[in-house]
Amino acid sequence: AGYVMTGTDTPGEVGERAIYGTAVYSNSLVTAETVNTSVTDAVNSSLIRVDANGNPSDTGTLWEINTDLYAIGVLPPGYTQLEWIRSSGTQYIDTGVSGAVRWVGAGQSTAVIDKSQCLLGANYKSSNNTYSASVFLAAQVGAGVTTWTIGTPSGQSDIPATSYVEYDINFDETEFSGTMNNVSYSREALTGFTNWYIGMARGASTLYYFSGKIYQQKAYQNNVLVRNFVPASKVENNETVVGMYDTVTGQFFRDAAGGNFVAGPAVGN
């Protein structure tokens, strides 16, 4: 009569263990309403809509398990967790991270590029003997090259610029190595780098802004998680501010250029 029976670790016992999420431990049976809420939350926080090629799409007809999305409620009250934030090509986040780091994240360009763009990058010198520490889109002048790249244009992949990409790259002062869309890449690094940014890189005299969607970004140093950037928004002075909430430091990072990102769909909606 409106209740659902649950089980425990001991065969034959019922009514003591929740089946998922918000259905907390109990010594009695769980209401059907609680179970329904739990299952709904499970779908909303664990699945992402994708197209026929497996790329995230707001109008996709397929579902994919998204293990990178945190459960609803991970952010403090007052914040809305988003699937992604979008930069128009002038917004970026100063992560406060410097030096060697392993980055795990995802992004997707939403513009036809006519110059190189950095989804993730650091300060670096622009010279023939220096590699840029970055994940970026290379628009190679005269060659028509518009693909995702690690480092410089010589580190080209065969992934088209507008493709959704996931990456797990370790950047240190001897080598850049890791995967992009599950394909392994490795190349030599010749110099140090500082001041990591999301949505931009700084060359000797040029800023390489990114136009597109930015998903969750994680940074590890010495195998320790130092940043876990979750796309988010909050209301300040009756205006919605869009950026990324870092669950490690408990700080909200907004556009360092003084503007505002565009908010993607709220997680769970």
Secondary structure, 3 states (H helix, E strand, C coil): CCEECCECCCCCCECCCCCCCCCCCCCCCEEHHHHHHHHHHHHHHHEEEECCCCCECCCCCEEEECCCCCCCCCCCCCEEEECCEEEECCCCEECCCCCCEEEEEEEEECCCCCCCEEEEEEECCCCCCCCCCEEEEEEECCCCEEEEEECCHHHEEEEECCCEEEEEEEECCCEEEEEECCEEEEEECCCCCEEEEECEEECCCCEEECEEEEEEEEEEECCEEEEEEEEEEEEECCEEEEEEEECCCCEEEECCCCCCCEECCECCC
